[in-house]
Amino acid sequence: MRILKAPLHVSAFLAALLAAPAAHAAVAVDYVMYVGGAKIGTLTLSATLERQRYQLETRIKTEEVAGTTENATLTLFAAGAQEENAVKPQIFTSDYVTASGLSSQLQITFNETGPASVLALPPPKRKPDLLSDFHKKGALDPVSALLALSPALSAASKGAPCGAPVPVFDGWRRFDITVAYEGETNLEADEGYSGPTHKCEGRLTPVAGYSADAMTRLKEDPQRVEVWLAPLNAAGFLVPVRIIAPTPYGGAVIRSTEIREY
């Protein structure tokens, strides 16, 4: 069994769509995750944003559920710079460990043109299909991509807090994330955040690094993620408070349980 793979690209949607922060802002958001109505784990997003720097971490903990997930933790970290409305990642790491002792690590470093090096432990059994330096040029890691999707780069002041397509490289594959704005709505929940939100729909488009079968399947049936974003007025940005995403085991619902501003 593995950690539930609505993989890294869903973590990008999940991490947040962050608008222009104050001179310094920090927030942590706790979530609970369900698949088919059964709780499978928790997620915590931590973000520290400054005018020219950012650090983001997403930690996913899954519980053992027969046929779907096991006790495991996936930690994603990204850091970099924000320069003239452009996101410039410097490092991305992924650390996965299970209760049974299995583990894997991934590190991507970046230069001015995009991903510069990839270190994976254990090493991959095969190289990604049809993935070249041309495909990786200008791509962001899955977590830093959330900043490029943010309204800070263009549309927030115009009332459309979702951005343009963003190229993403997760160490193995290149895909584009497109987020379309669907309007304002009032979210009602028995637990966690209730109140005004902006609703967006995210879509993944495969570019390179996929098998031929996966490429065909994803192009014919693009993976879509629905995201509800709530404003944090004190910190000056938006965070996702509810996410609905497809998984191989049924629809996943991820909802916030606590939001902490620092």
Steps between C-alpha positions, in 0.01 A plus 500: 500500500608856437419851604194609305617642170302793392875573475714807510295705258202479736727617779566803285129579483475411866787703628327832429432771247676783679438864423742784562612473862578776742867586565510181704223245540479146630211257516439135583189312392393155621284273285329164527482271195221260400459253215163342443383640831779332700768704674841415358722761665592860567693775327674813628604794284754749635591813304740784578489780245705816470525755223787322329520159670273206570506166682219248467451159658224245460490195728258218422443219749291204391345226708477134407181437304460159338574508128586871482756644741737406779650690792736737323622860491577708192674835559541748215716812541579786264692825537597776263462862399227719359642747250295750300185286511699189406547193720862381514525167685839403635437162660222243529511186715268206548541255789279191519514244782268218605444336837642179353834673433477570127624844399590715202647847459503743210686829462476744209727805478437789263698760308381803302358287217320237703576159655877444509544170685294213635615264775280202586554230763452224415589576135217452248481165324463670165534847352182698437351457155585772248605761755770743385661822621273680255194373687642604838597854400313754712314234701428536872478235770148389605498711818653822364248479216230615739659845517501531121133402501425768755305819441804694617638468150205659325135446566426537872427870482258428216304249704630182333735324743622227266788532260626392157641155406820417690768249387589248772777241534472248786833324442357248255228666298415834341144621510308825486259612771217726392262654752172655386301739718138393559378782722419590858300271724413457866640182652308333782670228706418319826867525600780733396461808282159633402455825315572678170733326255626515143452178305752387237543188288846365433596279209816300429625469142785249443796623294785247529640221717185288490451160344306499173198345674501755782543789255201384296284438806572838659442689176168325445392541862692789662532488879292777654518640850242734656638750751322744733722789616441717806657844562728556797472874536769544765764310304383626162460177304261216418517140619304195383240390753341220300628283214331225300729284285481167316707203614527137383284408802222754458448868562716662767373783718754710689366767735663739742458451874714787634672809362778669698650837406830621646 
